[in-house]
Amino acid sequence: MHFSSMTRSLFVLILLLCTQLFSEPVVINGSMIGRLKGKPLSSLRICDHHGKPVPFQIDEMTGEGEYVLPDGESPNTDSGNGVLDDVDEIVFLWEDCSIVKEEYTPDANWNIVRIERNSEIREVFISDDPSIPVSSVNYMNYDHGSQLLITPFYYAQFRKNRFHFIGAGVKNLSGNGFIDLTAELKIEIMLRALWGLIPIHYTEENIICVVKRYKAGPLRLIRRGDFHLNLGLGIKGSRAAVNQICYPQIVNVPVYVHVPIRFRSLFGDAYLDMAPVIKKRAENFSFKIPQASFSENIKGYSIDTMINLNPNHRFMGVTDGLSGYGWVLQATIPDSLLEGSGFLFSRPSSRSGAADCGFRIKIRDLQKGHYYISNWVIFPVESYNLVMQNFQNVIKPLSVYTRDGQFTNLLSAPAKKLKRK
């Protein structure tokens, strides 16, 4: 992947600012800090115990669960009111918070947000005093024209009619810059209609998505897209609306899937394959599934296998021992309905790469309703081994305490169902 000199310089600057941290996002909303509700968003500030400005981002939301996004062909800034409401989200990073000492007693008048992870406690102060400076740190560099996102820990290349990436790289933890690791995300959908008599097959080429609006802040990029399955002959089906949310070290794509009728009343069964295509130059990398004790090098003899372990809430990763990424699937589909699902490994890739490293969800029967599915991609800072710990923090969110009560980090909270507009 080649970047312009300006892009390279900007990346080096960002990297120097935050090389030593694991950027775990903390997401709270206005309902957790009641004393600040109704305050102008432009007046809100966050600082640590020493008064040092903490990088943060505020994203307005509507009552329907839509983010207020100012950029793109269909911005919806007219949906915001500019003051803190219950559903508006505030994002900052765990690593920027102050460590709380046992002998520390906070001032009762401060707007304190306390976060707990295992036995460690951290805090930030939130104020509506506009005289407090705003941090100049920006972890996200996004160019919508080129559809390129660069953070200190990864880059992702998108395309205007794709919601998923068409190329991605990871931070080179043993050297400088990035390792150009993956090509496009491979997606295959197979349905058997009329009780299994008619097979229907789709790939990533049939999944069309147009990002209508977006917001690139210092801590996260939100891309709001409308997508549909291109059924051919100009026919569009299976429409949906989703938000793709990218943080400095984590990418999340939360999706609500609507099943309008009981699945088995029309389909015999179905499966969804999702696998990043690893590029041939990444020959020192391996595909790992710790809970299955599975590890295979990207380079080697031909193999096409499925590991019979339900991928839901389980970890898979690609690494050279230091650099790489981890991937976690979160779905509200009962495990009893995912029998026959598993992890996939194909070497070489069917898409002209070195290997396909992913998973298969096999669906046998679903009741009518909505199902929440989210894919998390996590990138290491100093060592791939720490990604496993980071995965647990996504599955088991941080505890958040304010004067209004005890809450959990909204990072992995299910998103609201979105409507296409």
Secondary structure, 3 states (H helix, E strand, C coil): CCCCHHHHHHHHHHHHHHCCCCCCEEEEEHHHCHHHCCCEHHHCEEECCCCCECCCEEECECCCCCECCCECCCCCHHHCCCECCCCCEEEEEHHHCEECCCCCCCCCCCCEEEEEECCEEEEEEEECCCCCCCCCCCCCEEECCCCEEECCCEEEECCCCCCCCCEEEEECCCCCCEEEEEEEEEEEEEEEHHHHCEEEEEEHHHEEEEEEEEEECCCCEEEEEEEEEEEECCEEEEEEEEEEEECCCEEEEEEEEEECCCHHHCEEEEEEEEEEEECCCCCCCEEEEHHHCEEEECCCCCEEEEECCCCECCEEEEECCCCEEEEEEEECCCHHHCCCCEEEEEECCCCCCCEEEEEEEEECCCCCEEEEEEEEEECCCCCCHHHHHHHHHHHCCCEEEECCEEEECHHHCCCCCCCCC
